[in-house]
Amino acid sequence: MSTLTICIVTLFVIGYLCIALESVTRVNKAAIALLMCVGCWTLLMFGPASYYPEIAPEGVIHHIAEVIEHHLGDAAGTLFFLMGAMTIVEIVDSNGGFNFVRDSIKTRSKRKLLWRVAFMTFFLSAILDNLTTSIVMIMVLRKLVQSRGDRMIYAALVIISANSGGAFSPIGDVTTIMLWIKGVITTQGVLSEIFIPSLISMLIPAFILSLHLEGKFDKEQNLPKADVSQFTKAQRDIIFWLGVGGLIFVPIFKTLTHLPPFMGILLVLGILWTTTEIFHYNTSEDDTMAKRVSDIMTKIDLSTIMFFLGILMAVAVLQEVGVLTSLGTGLNEAFSGNYYVINGIIGVLSSIVDNVPLVAGCMGMYPVAAEGAMAVDGVFWQLLAYCAGVGGSMLIIGSAAGVVVMGLEKITFGWYMKKITWIVFVGYMAGILTYWLEKTFLF
């Protein structure tokens, strides 16, 4: 590893530590992520020729500009998907669209609510995706749980359940979508073999977290709130089905058109926006101004978007200098092809750096074989889908769902690591053990 690469990795680690210690430094994580991103790319410019020996020296600078634009395009796709999903959910929520979800899981018992949230999040994330589901469930929890201490526990469970639910569905997580599109896993394969390990990885943390909750909510705390929207019930139902139905339609749109997922999200947002504008023709001026999408969009947490941008672009530098590929090669050599250990470590790493480039690196590094562990629906690929998805729950910035919940509920990195990380790890390892038992005795 060259001196320049060591400097880039060191800067990344320092930035990561500052993000982890946000509650101590009192510096917003988004600011650190942006500085880390620009700093890593700037260091790369001190010796670009060493990383691109096949390109003439006079063309290296131009090539790096193209590389940055390429990674920015990938990051922008994720960011626009995130902003579109957040806006759609906010539109539906502000018009009472999620009242039925709230009413279906509402209970005065704290533990009953925890289990209802766990299962609803788990299955919704497989249908929608873990990112969208996390936003929906946090919006619902805000209506049901007023105590911040209790709501942080529920929010942590949302992250765990969303990532576990997304791991067993080909459209539930970005990484499973990548593996599914490449053809190394099939819908039937992940549903039949990854479902139970994913369920175990959710049930065990949920049980442990339930021990932290006792008693009941105050009567006033989670009673149904009065609808404030001046839309009719029929109009609210239309908004709900356009929003949620549109989110379900996004992966179908991608399959039909082969356009990136954010294009589907923008299509749904455009339809929903137009519909609400038409509905506002017959409402009062005050209600129109308060509920219009242009006003709702100002509520989107921009700092979370900037944090996501900084992290994705900083990880892209590690990908460019070959650190992630070297890491994968080193794991393969160190553990002599033991795919359970390799994927287990990849899952832990996915909580530190983004799981998307990690999985992308694995897809490029390991060839698809005709039979054995590397074949379609083989042990390696299925376990990679599980570990990369569930492992991201170990740290709050290890997954898109975690980053969004972190921004919405202002949960600190330190609190999550101290209270939740070990719980996730127990469930994560139990899921891997369950998968091993399945492959050994059932399949």
Helices and strands as residue ranges (DSSP letters): H 3-20, H 22-25, H 29-44, G 48-50, H 57-94, H 99-105, H 110-127, H 130-144, H 148-167, H 174-182, H 187-193, H 195-210, H 233-257, H 261-279, G 280-282, H 285-291, H 293-296, G 297-299, H 302-320, H 323-334, H 339-349, H 355-365, H 379-391, G 392-394, H 400-409, H 413-419, H 421-441
